[in-house]
Amino acid sequence: MPPARVADVHPVADPTSNQAAGVQDDSALRPRNTAAPLPTRTVDVAIVGGGCSGLAVALELADRAAGLDVVVLEGRSRPDRRVWCSWDDGSDPVPEAQSASWDRWEIRTRRGTSTGADPDHPYRMVRADDRRAAVYRRLSGTNRVTVVDGAAVHDQDRLPDGHYALLSGRGLVKARRVVDATRRGDGAPVRGTVLLHQRFVGLWIETVRPVFDPSTVTLMDFTDAPADQVRFVYVLPVSPTVALVESTVFTPDRHAPVDFRGHVHDYVRDRWMLRADEWTVKGSESGCVPMTDAPPRRSSSADGTLAVVTGIVRPSSGYGYARAHRHARVVVDHLLAGTPVPAFRDRARTRALDAVFLRFLRHRPDAAPEAFRRLFTLPGPLVVRFLTEQSTLVDELRIVLVLPKVPFIGAAVRTLQERLTARWTTSRARSRQAAMT
């Protein structure tokens, strides 16, 4: 799948502050430090974390539960320079936060280039600061939602009356219900599953002459990929002279040394014939996204008063921006009903395809470039439906038929074997435990 954009990203500068062509003038969107005082009353809902998922839940509550008293406790007080990208599926409640979009995309390999387009569902870029500001403006229309920056929650306890006490960097907050959008769970995947890490480093660069095509995003360029590794370059051109050029690798070892910056420098030189003195780095970002078919673990309370919102990112691709908005509706449904919030869970067909695909990537990295190129030879709307979890069974059959048969059959067989082995091991362990008791 194309690279993820919902991750721990740390750009060091704003690459488009000079109002590059194709990027809207969003100075009015920039969020100011929200130094609102903490509420002294017991609030109905406290949302821990004002990132993608936390603000999505806050917006949904503001729209559907105007009578509730809600506080969002955001740990950051400085600008958030993360960048999120996804196909526009209509789920974004703040589309005005978009910074740039592309109707066309391409996959480049040594065997050729596949291109696609879907004007009705463009590929969009959203900067975190722009989205926060747009959300803050929406929430400022109600006096029932308070957003407090610089309020990282350090401790959380349940009180005898069933309410929660949250100790933050700004003080103590009491809440009847809590939505925790910061936890990452206990981490380790269950036995018998695949774990890869999608690691990336991107450089926002500006060139002295126009070399980028701002009409087309390069989702993956495998032209210099080694045979033993899934490695590619991702290019977001926001003007003829400004682009994010990102080196990405899928690896089982999240700490293995990789020269990401050297890869970007070589790519810029080889693809656009730019000398080192013809371009400058305006900012950077980096991240690591786990890719695993381990089932999600629900850690919400049985009485529905605590909801831990994690596991939003799709394991085979890393996309999560649109999924966070869709899951926010589910979270609020259960909060209003007073029932436990379920973990985000894809439909069975999606889980099965992702499991096979992850094994394919692990065992056949040499075949990955051709598999991606073939996938994107299909009509653009079909590909977008698949990547946004809206594909039909017919769509998925067309995708399976276009992919390399032998590697995927092998991956399917390994998936089945690993699942059966895991079930047998679990059943045997339970039998032994029952016998001992």
Order of alpha helices (4+ residues) and beta strands (2+ residues): beta-alpha-beta-beta-beta-beta-beta-beta-alpha-beta-beta-beta-beta-beta-beta-beta-beta-alpha-beta-beta-alpha-alpha-alpha-alpha-alpha-alpha
